[in-house]
Amino acid sequence: MRDRDGLTVPVEATLHQRTAPDRWTAFMKPGKRLKPDDRVMFGKTADGACLVGRLDARVVDKGEDGLITLAFDLAGPALDDAIREAGVMPLPPYIAAKRPEDDQDRIDYQTLFARHDGSVAAPTAGLHFTPELMAALAARGVSTHAVTLHVGAGTFLPVKADNVADHRMHAETGEVSPESAAALNAVRAAGGRIVCVGTTSLRLLESAADEDGVIRPYSDATAIFITPGYRFRAADVLMTNFHLPRSTLFMLVSAFAGTETMKAAYAHAVDTGYRFYSYGDGSLLFRA
């Protein structure tokens, strides 16, 4: 990046959400040094001799939430191709700090349910599922129905506010198709249970459900923040990994299964060496 004083400063950008054919919001390091109209040059070699893989952008805006809006010199499919050429897969920090990204990550850090580009991270409960497991579930009469929520970075941010009500969730875009909504309502009407694979799908279904628990077709942003005391309308069972303390996700599972139940479960997990994080162990939680 070259700032308005002509100084060249190395920067890193984690793209967050596309807002126009040529624009993305991004978390950037060091974001504090960036100013509107600064030029950013991604993929540029140190001596400037080679332009292969180069991707330039201009800083348009800096939000109070730390997000920086970039306007790229390319747009549409050409920008998509350039990002793939210049960028790398954004692995979680606890993986990226130990080793660089490799081709296997593009297979491992991806669920078999994935269909659309847009998430900043994998909804990791889905990583436990394989084609063999899906076939076994189908053989037991378990039906599966897909929803889409593009996970945003705000899902993983710790709660720093002294009052939980003051914590601001970043909005994420999701969709429940008319077909999935109808199928899930039919399951409930027939006496079945709705099992959410991951907090991601649970948050979206709760956003799509009305006060009577009927799931409506949904295609919009959601910033739902679920804490103890929340009345669940759609989800009966939740499969999820183990989450960090003081996180919105731990608050969600505590709201779902009960705070004391989750404290006991996490104490057992720590004492017996369960794995946390994305490639960690899973749990099956029942609504309190």
C-alpha distance (Angstrom), angle and dihedral (degrees) to the residues before:
residue distance angle dihedral
M1 . . .
R2 3.81 . .
D3 3.80 113.0 .
R4 3.79 127.8 -152.9
D5 3.80 90.5 -88.9
G6 3.80 90.3 60.2
L7 3.80 93.9 -109.5
T8 3.80 119.5 140.3
V9 3.79 113.4 -135.5
P10 3.84 126.3 178.6
V11 3.81 111.7 -120.4
E12 3.78 137.0 179.7
A13 3.80 125.2 -150.7
T14 3.80 128.8 -162.8
L15 3.79 106.0 -162.8
H16 3.79 111.4 -133.8
Q17 3.80 113.2 173.8
R18 3.77 136.3 -2.9
T19 3.81 112.2 -127.8
A20 3.83 100.8 172.3
P21 3.82 138.1 3.3
D22 3.81 89.3 -87.0
R23 3.83 101.8 25.9
W24 3.79 136.6 82.6
T25 3.76 133.6 171.8
A26 3.80 112.0 -132.4
F27 3.78 144.1 180.0
M28 3.79 106.1 -124.8
K29 3.78 136.4 -167.2
P30 3.00 120.1 -119.3
G31 3.79 87.0 18.2
K32 3.80 95.5 161.4
R33 3.81 92.0 67.3
L34 3.77 93.9 54.4
K35 3.80 120.2 97.4
P36 3.82 132.7 -176.9
D37 3.82 111.7 -79.3
D38 3.83 93.5 23.9
R39 3.81 111.6 139.4
V40 3.80 119.3 -128.0
M41 3.82 122.1 -161.2
F42 3.80 114.9 -162.3
G43 3.80 122.3 -166.5
K44 3.81 92.9 11.6
T45 3.82 116.1 148.4
A46 3.79 119.7 -120.6
D47 3.82 95.3 -109.8
G48 3.79 95.2 40.5
A49 3.80 90.8 -127.9
C50 3.79 96.7 121.6
L51 3.80 126.0 51.7
V52 3.83 96.1 -176.6
G53 3.79 108.8 125.1
R54 3.80 92.6 9.8
L55 3.79 117.2 147.0
D56 3.82 121.7 -178.4
A57 3.79 129.7 -161.8
R58 3.79 141.5 170.0
V59 3.80 126.1 -130.9
V60 3.80 106.1 -117.9
D61 3.79 103.7 172.8
K62 3.81 144.6 -5.1
G63 3.80 116.4 -143.2
E64 3.78 127.1 -151.2
D65 3.81 88.8 -118.5
G66 3.82 91.3 63.3
L67 3.79 95.0 -101.8
I68 3.79 117.1 135.3
T69 3.80 121.3 -156.8
L70 3.81 115.1 -137.7
A71 3.81 125.6 -163.9
F72 3.81 108.2 -156.6
D73 3.79 125.6 -151.6
L74 3.82 88.1 -125.6
A75 3.79 129.9 55.4
G76 3.79 141.8 -164.6
P77 3.83 119.7 -1.6
A78 3.83 91.5 -8.9
L79 3.80 89.2 59.3
D80 3.81 91.0 46.8
D81 3.80 90.6 54.2
A82 3.81 92.4 46.7
I83 3.82 92.3 50.4
R84 3.79 90.7 51.5
E85 3.80 89.4 49.9
A86 3.80 97.9 45.8
G87 3.80 100.6 30.9
V88 3.79 138.1 68.1
M89 3.78 132.2 -143.8
P90 3.85 109.6 -83.6
L91 3.78 102.6 -123.4
P92 3.82 119.7 -173.6
P93 3.84 112.0 -85.0
Y94 3.81 94.2 -112.8
I95 3.83 88.9 60.3
A96 3.81 98.9 36.2
A97 3.83 91.5 50.7
K98 3.80 90.7 61.9
R99 3.80 102.1 42.7
P100 3.81 142.3 -5.2
E101 3.78 123.0 -95.1
D102 3.81 115.9 -88.7
D103 3.80 137.4 -172.7
Q104 3.81 92.4 -94.6
D105 3.80 90.5 62.4
R106 3.79 89.4 64.9
I107 3.80 86.5 63.1
D108 3.82 101.1 34.4
Y109 3.81 97.9 43.3
Q110 3.79 93.4 54.4
T111 3.79 131.2 80.2
L112 3.78 123.0 -134.2
F113 3.82 87.7 -121.3
A114 3.83 93.9 63.9
R115 3.79 115.0 119.8
H116 3.81 109.8 147.2
D117 3.81 134.2 48.2
G118 3.80 115.4 -119.5
S119 3.81 114.4 86.2
V120 3.79 121.2 109.4
A121 3.82 89.5 -152.6
A122 3.77 139.7 17.2
P123 3.82 117.4 -96.1
T124 3.78 87.3 -119.7
A125 3.82 101.1 -157.6
G126 3.79 85.4 71.8
L127 3.80 91.4 60.8
H128 3.81 88.9 77.9
F129 3.81 92.1 65.5
T130 3.80 123.6 92.6
P131 3.81 131.6 175.5
E132 3.82 87.9 -103.1
L133 3.81 92.0 54.3
M134 3.80 91.5 47.2
A135 3.80 89.9 52.1
A136 3.81 90.8 50.1
L137 3.81 91.1 51.1
A138 3.79 91.3 49.4
A139 3.80 89.5 50.7
R140 3.82 88.5 55.7
G141 3.79 90.8 53.0
V142 3.80 96.4 -104.2
S143 3.80 111.5 146.6
T144 3.81 121.8 -152.1
H145 3.80 127.9 -149.8
A146 3.78 126.9 -175.1
V147 3.80 131.6 -131.4
T148 3.80 128.8 175.2
L149 3.80 127.6 -133.7
H150 3.78 120.0 164.9
V151 3.80 101.9 -140.0
G152 3.79 113.0 -132.5
A153 3.79 130.1 -156.6
G154 3.80 91.0 -110.4
T155 3.80 89.9 72.0
F156 3.81 89.9 70.7
L157 3.81 100.5 40.1
P158 3.83 114.5 116.6
V159 3.77 118.9 -116.4
K160 3.82 105.6 -109.0
A161 3.80 98.7 166.6
D162 3.80 115.8 103.6
N163 3.79 88.3 -138.7
V164 3.81 112.9 52.2
A165 3.80 89.8 -147.2
D166 3.81 88.6 64.9
H167 3.82 93.5 59.8
R168 3.79 111.7 107.3
M169 3.80 118.0 -145.9
H170 3.80 118.6 -148.6
A171 3.80 112.5 -121.6
E172 3.80 118.7 -110.5
T173 3.80 127.8 -164.4
G174 3.79 119.4 -121.5
E175 3.78 143.8 166.6
V176 3.79 136.2 -154.4
S177 3.80 108.9 -172.9
P178 3.81 121.2 -138.3
E179 3.82 88.1 -113.8
S180 3.82 94.1 53.9
A181 3.80 92.5 44.1
A182 3.81 91.7 51.8
A183 3.81 92.9 46.1
L184 3.81 93.7 50.0
N185 3.79 92.2 47.4
A186 3.82 89.0 50.9
V187 3.81 90.5 52.7
R188 3.80 91.0 52.5
A189 3.83 92.3 45.1
A190 3.82 90.0 52.9
G191 3.81 91.2 54.2
G192 3.80 96.7 -99.7
R193 3.78 128.7 133.4
I194 3.78 129.7 -115.3
V195 3.80 110.2 -130.4
C196 3.81 113.7 -165.4
V197 3.79 116.7 -151.0
G198 3.78 101.2 -144.6
T199 3.79 136.0 -11.0
T200 3.80 87.0 -88.6
S201 3.81 94.7 67.3
L202 3.81 91.4 39.3
R203 3.81 93.1 54.8
L204 3.79 91.2 49.2
L205 3.82 94.9 48.5
E206 3.79 90.6 48.4
S207 3.81 88.6 52.0
A208 3.81 90.6 50.5
A209 3.82 97.1 45.9
D210 3.79 122.8 92.0
E211 3.81 126.1 -139.6
D212 3.82 91.0 -83.4
G213 3.80 92.8 52.7
V214 3.79 95.4 -106.2
I215 3.80 110.2 144.6
R216 3.78 112.9 -133.2
P217 3.82 127.9 -162.0
Y218 3.78 105.8 -90.4
S219 3.78 135.6 -169.5
D220 3.77 112.3 163.2
A221 3.79 145.7 86.1
T222 3.80 120.5 -69.8
A223 3.79 131.0 -163.1
I224 3.81 95.8 174.7
F225 3.82 111.8 161.5
I226 3.80 112.1 -162.5
T227 3.81 117.3 -160.2
P228 3.83 134.1 161.9
G229 3.78 109.4 -62.6
Y230 3.81 93.9 40.6
R231 3.83 114.5 133.4
F232 3.80 109.3 -132.6
R233 3.78 116.2 -139.8
A234 3.81 107.1 177.1
A235 3.81 113.7 19.8
D236 3.82 123.5 78.8
V237 3.82 100.9 168.6
L238 3.79 131.6 20.3
M239 3.79 129.7 -157.2
T240 3.79 110.8 -163.6
N241 3.80 144.5 146.8
F242 3.81 125.4 -111.9
H243 3.79 115.5 -79.6
L244 3.78 136.3 -154.9
P245 3.81 122.1 -95.4
R246 3.82 117.3 -101.3
S247 3.80 88.8 26.8
T248 3.79 126.3 128.1
L249 3.80 88.0 -123.5
F250 3.81 93.5 58.5
M251 3.79 88.1 49.5
L252 3.80 88.9 52.2
V253 3.81 95.0 52.4
S254 3.81 89.9 44.8
A255 3.79 89.1 53.7
F256 3.79 90.0 48.6
A257 3.82 103.9 44.8
G258 3.81 101.0 17.2
T259 3.80 130.1 -89.3
E260 3.81 96.4 -105.9
T261 3.81 91.5 47.0
M262 3.79 91.2 52.7
K263 3.81 93.6 45.7
A264 3.81 89.0 53.8
A265 3.81 92.1 45.4
Y266 3.80 92.7 50.2
A267 3.81 92.3 46.4
H268 3.80 88.4 53.9
A269 3.81 90.9 46.9
V270 3.80 92.9 51.9
D271 3.82 94.1 44.0
T272 3.79 93.9 50.4
G273 3.81 98.5 40.8
Y274 3.78 103.4 -107.0
R275 3.80 114.4 174.3
F276 3.79 118.9 -114.2
Y277 3.83 130.2 -161.4
S278 3.80 130.9 41.6
Y279 3.80 100.7 -35.6
G280 3.80 91.6 37.7
D281 3.78 136.3 109.5
G282 3.76 126.2 -67.1
S283 3.80 134.5 -133.0
L284 3.81 134.7 -156.2
L285 3.79 111.8 -137.4
F286 3.79 128.6 -169.0
R287 3.77 122.7 -151.6
A288 3.79 113.6 -99.0
